[in-house]
């Protein structure tokens, strides 16, 4: 699974690093679909890890109960042995054997419990370290983009990732893929933080409202417009912000992932945005899964 997802991510980056035009629109749509698979895989990873921790806690509690029961049986057996100590040698040997078996079971179960608790603590430490890193990253971005928060920029943390949402008011004029000056200023500040955190992967995701592209426009539809805008942001981060291109992935969702459904101007304005999604690299996530 690891090799498949990493190969897929590299494939998508290779496609999207080239200049996008109408003639390569089909390739961009394919990259968008591939990106969705990658996104869903990451969500599944986090959900599965939470299930693993819950299962480990359940197994740990069950083992504790089993050990307690075995110790009770051991004490009862010892008492019975003392009561029958003066009886036949066969009875004595039988109880001695049972005591030894119970002692061995308790020893083995205790070792298993310790192993489970060590594994559980390891998971918790790694997930906590990831969450702390994400929180610090969010704070750095908030401080760097403080002057843009009243101009259409918001930051949130979801599913272990930082979402930097930039409205079209900040980045693009209507129907354009050219980044405005204030958008460039915001991206340059963001690039500084990204370069200070090279372990974070970066997904640029374009979104539009539900208004159809006007006849005669140079874009086929909202899919193409959203992908082209995300690609323009990537080019700017590479060429002007010196961000490593191997960390960047471009994607477009068109009108199909709105913040607020509706045809009113307020809803459409909220939905016209570019989201910069920052997440730990796949290698780190798989280390957590494999308990390394």
C-alpha positions in Angstrom: 0.0 0.0 0.0 2.8 2.4 0.9 4.6 1.9 -2.3 1.4 2.3 -4.3 0.4 5.6 -2.7 3.9 7.1 -2.9 4.1 6.1 -6.6 0.7 7.7 -7.2 1.7 10.9 -5.4 5.0 11.2 -7.4 3.0 10.5 -10.6 0.5 13.3 -9.9 3.3 15.8 -9.0 5.1 15.0 -12.3 2.0 15.6 -14.4 1.1 18.8 -12.6 4.6 20.4 -12.6 4.3 21.1 -16.4 2.5 24.1 -17.8 -1.2 23.4 -17.9 -3.2 24.3 -21.1 -6.6 23.3 -22.5 -5.0 20.5 -24.4 -3.8 18.8 -21.2 -7.1 19.3 -19.3 -7.9 15.6 -19.4 -4.6 14.8 -17.6 -5.4 17.4 -15.0 -8.8 15.8 -14.4 -7.1 12.4 -14.0 -4.7 14.0 -11.4 -7.6 15.4 -9.6 -9.2 11.9 -9.3 -5.8 10.5 -8.2 -5.5 13.2 -5.6 -8.9 12.3 -4.2 -7.8 8.7 -3.8 -4.6 9.8 -2.0 -6.7 12.1 0.3 -9.2 9.4 1.1 -6.3 7.0 1.9 -4.8 9.5 4.4 -8.2 9.9 6.1 -8.5 6.0 6.3 -5.0 5.9 7.8 -5.9 8.2 10.6 -9.3 6.5 11.3 -7.6 3.0 11.3 -5.0 4.2 13.7 -7.6 5.5 16.1 -9.4 2.1 15.9 -6.0 0.4 16.6 -5.5 2.4 19.8 -9.1 1.6 20.9 -8.5 -2.1 20.2 -5.2 -2.0 22.1 -6.9 -0.4 25.1 -9.6 -3.1 25.0 -7.0 -5.9 24.8 -5.1 -4.3 27.6 -8.1 -4.2 29.9 -9.0 -7.8 29.0 -5.5 -9.0 29.9 -5.6 -7.2 33.2 -8.9 -9.0 34.0 -7.4 -12.3 32.9 -4.3 -11.9 35.1 -6.5 -10.9 38.1 -8.6 -14.1 37.6 -5.5 -16.3 37.2 -4.1 -14.9 40.4 -7.3 -15.6 42.2 -7.2 -19.2 40.9 -3.6 -19.5 42.0 -4.4 -18.4 45.6 -7.4 -20.8 45.7 -5.2 -23.6 44.4 -2.5 -22.9 47.0 -5.1 -23.0 49.7 -6.5 -26.3 48.5 -3.0 -27.6 48.2 -2.3 -26.8 51.9 -5.5 -28.4 52.9 -4.7 -31.6 51.0 -1.0 -31.5 51.7 -1.1 -34.5 54.0 -3.2 -36.6 51.6 -1.9 -39.0 48.9 1.2 -38.1 46.9 -0.9 -38.2 43.7 -3.2 -35.4 45.0 -0.2 -33.4 46.1 1.6 -33.7 42.8 -1.6 -32.8 40.9 -1.9 -29.5 42.8 1.7 -28.7 42.5 1.4 -29.1 38.7 -1.6 -26.9 38.6 0.1 -24.2 40.6 3.1 -24.3 38.2 0.7 -24.0 35.2 -1.1 -21.1 36.7 2.1 -19.3 37.6 3.4 -19.8 34.0 0.1 -18.4 32.6 0.3 -15.4 34.8 3.9 -14.8 33.8 3.0 -15.1 30.1 -0.1 -12.9 30.3 1.9 -10.3 32.3 4.5 -10.2 29.5 1.8 -9.8 26.9 0.2 -7.0 28.8 3.5 -5.2 29.1 4.1 -5.5 25.4 0.7 -4.2 24.6 1.1 -1.2 27.0 4.5 -0.4 25.4 3.0 -0.5 21.9 0.1 1.6 23.0 2.4 4.2 24.6 4.5 4.2 21.4 1.4 5.0 19.3 0.3 7.7 21.7 3.7 9.4 21.7 4.0 9.4 17.9 0.4 10.7 17.4 0.9 13.3 20.1 4.2 14.4 18.5 2.4 14.7 15.1 -0.4 16.7 16.7 2.0 19.1 18.5 3.9 19.7 15.3 0.7 20.4 13.4 -0.4 22.9 16.1 3.0 24.7 16.1 2.8 24.9 12.3 -0.7 26.4 12.5 0.6 29.0 14.9 3.5 29.9 12.7 1.3 30.3 9.7 -1.2 32.5 11.7 1.6 34.7 12.8 3.1 35.0 9.3 -0.3 35.8 7.7 -1.7 37.9 10.5 -2.1 40.9 8.2 -4.2 38.9 5.7 -6.8 37.4 8.1 -9.3 40.2 7.4 -8.8 39.9 3.6 -10.2 36.4 3.0 -7.7 34.1 4.7 -8.5 31.5 7.3 -6.6 28.7 9.0 -8.0 25.5 10.6 -6.8 22.0 11.7 -8.8 18.9 10.5 -7.8 15.2 10.6 -4.3 16.0 11.6 -3.7 18.5 8.8 -3.5 22.3 8.6 -5.9 24.0 6.1 -5.0 27.4 4.8 -8.0 28.8 2.9 -7.4 31.8 0.6 -10.4 33.4 -0.9 -10.5 34.6 -4.5 -10.8 38.1 -3.1 -7.3 37.7 -1.9 -5.8 35.6 -4.8 -7.6 36.1 -8.1 -9.8 38.4 -10.0 -13.0 37.1 -11.4 -12.4 34.5 -14.2 -8.6 35.0 -14.0 -5.7 32.7 -13.2 -3.3 35.5 -12.6 -2.5 36.0 -8.9 -3.2 39.5 -7.5 -0.4 41.5 -5.7 -1.9 41.0 -2.2 -2.2 37.3 -3.0 1.5 37.2 -4.0 2.4 38.9 -0.7 0.5 36.3 1.3 2.0 33.4 -0.6 5.5 34.7 -0.1 4.9 34.9 3.7 3.5 31.4 3.6 6.5 30.1 1.6 8.8 31.2 4.4 7.0 29.0 6.9 6.8 26.1 4.4 10.6 26.3 3.8 11.2 26.2 7.6 9.2 22.9 7.8 10.5 20.7 5.0 8.9 17.5 6.5 5.4 18.8 5.5 3.8 17.8 2.2 1.7 20.5 0.4 -1.5 20.0 -1.5 -2.9 23.0 -3.4 -6.6 22.5 -4.0 -8.6 24.9 -6.3 -12.4 25.5 -5.8 -15.0 27.5 -7.7 -18.6 28.5 -7.2 -21.5 26.9 -9.1 -21.8 29.5 -11.8 -21.2 28.1 -15.3 -18.2 29.4 -17.3 -19.4 32.0 -19.8 -19.4 31.1 -23.5 -16.2 32.1 -25.2 -14.1 31.9 -22.1 -10.7 30.3 -22.4 -11.7 27.7 -19.8 -13.8 24.7 -20.7 -15.5 24.6 -17.3 -15.0 25.1 -13.6 -12.9 21.9 -13.3 -10.3 23.4 -15.6 -10.4 26.8 -14.0 -9.9 25.3 -10.5 -7.0 23.2 -11.6 -5.3 26.0 -13.5 -5.6 28.3 -10.4 -4.0 25.7 -8.1 -1.2 25.2 -10.7 -0.6 28.9 -10.8 -0.2 29.0 -7.0 2.3 26.1 -7.2 4.3 27.8 -9.9 4.5 31.0 -7.8 5.6 29.1 -4.7 8.3 27.3 -6.7 9.6 30.3 -8.7 9.1 33.1 -6.2 9.0 31.3 -2.8 11.7 28.7 -3.6 9.6 25.9 -2.3 10.8 22.4 -3.2 8.6 21.2 -6.1 8.7 17.6 -5.0 6.6 18.6 -1.9 3.8 20.1 -4.0 0.7 18.6 -5.5 -1.9 20.4 -7.6 -5.6 19.5 -7.5 -8.9 21.1 -8.5 -12.4 20.3 -7.2 -14.4 22.7 -9.4 -17.8 23.6 -7.8 -18.3 20.2 -6.2 -16.9 20.7 -2.7 -18.6 23.9 -1.5 -18.3 25.4 2.0 -21.8 26.7 1.9 -24.5 25.5 -0.6 -26.6 28.2 -2.3 -26.8 30.5 -5.2 -26.7 33.8 -3.2 -23.6 36.0 -3.6 -22.4 35.3 0.0 -22.4 31.5 -0.6 -20.7 31.8 -4.0 -18.0 34.1 -2.5 -17.2 31.6 0.2 -16.9 28.7 -2.2 -14.5 30.6 -4.6 -11.2 29.8 -2.8 -7.9 28.0 -3.0 -7.0 25.7 -0.1 -3.4 24.9 0.9 -3.5 21.6 2.8 -0.4 20.8 4.9 0.1 17.2 6.1 2.9 15.0 7.4 4.6 13.0 4.6 3.4 9.5 3.9 6.6 8.0 5.2 5.9 9.4 8.7 2.3 8.1 8.7 3.4 4.6 7.7 6.0 4.7 10.5 3.1 5.2 12.9 1.1 2.4 11.4 4.0 0.0 11.5 5.0 1.0 15.0 8.6 2.0 14.1 
